[in-house]
Amino acid sequence: MPDIKLGRLPDRSPVKVTISITPDLAGDLAAYADLYRDTYGKEEAIADLIPAILASFLESDRTFRKWRGSRSNA
């Protein structure tokens, strides 16, 4: 097998998740989508923004990252 720098890509198959949210959160997400559109000049559906919002949140949570790293090393 050839030795290349890029490792095998992880599974990128989408996983569908259905949730119910409060009206307040729905309003906040709609407002965030408006801010995104005003900032970048491109309208994105809320459903397309949610995965990026969640990923950003998890990436910025240092305690979660530390905990997750310690579990994968065990």
N, C-alpha and C positions, 0 to 999 in steps of 0.2 A: 504494500500500500504506500503511495507517495506521501512524503512528509511535507505538508504545506502549513503555512502560518495560520490560516483560517481553519478553525475547528468546525466540526459538523454543526450545522444550524439547528437550534432547538425546534421543537414542534411549535408551529405558529398557527395551528388550526384554531379558528375562533371557537369560543365556548359561550353559548348563549345563556344569559342569566336574566331572570325576570324578577323585578322587585316592585314593591309599592312604597311610595314616598309621601310625605306630608305635603299639603298644599303650600306651606311656607317654603319648603325645600324646592318644590317645583318652580315656585316663583323666583327663588334665588338662582336656580339653574338657568331659567329663561333670561334673567338679568345678566348672568355671567355670559351667556351666549351673545347678548346684545353688546356687552363690553368687548368680547372677543372680536365681533364684527367691526365695531368702531375702532379697535386697536389695529387689526390686521387687514381690514377692508375686504374680508371674505366671510360670508355667512356659512356657519357650520351647524348641522343639526345637533341638538342637545345630546341625542343618543351617541353621536360621534365624539362629542367632547367628554362625556362621562368616563370612558376608559383612560383617557389622558389625565383627567383630574384625579382619578383614583391612583394611577401609577405615580403621579407627581406627589400625592399625599404620602403614599407608602415609601417612596424614595426619600422623602424629607423627614420621615420619622426615625430618628437615630436609635431610639430604644428598640423599635421593631427590627431595624436592620441588624443591630447587635444581637438580639435574641435569635433572629433567623440564621445569622452566621454561626452562632454557637450550636444550634441544632444540626446544621449541616456538617459540622466538624465532629459531631459525636459519633 
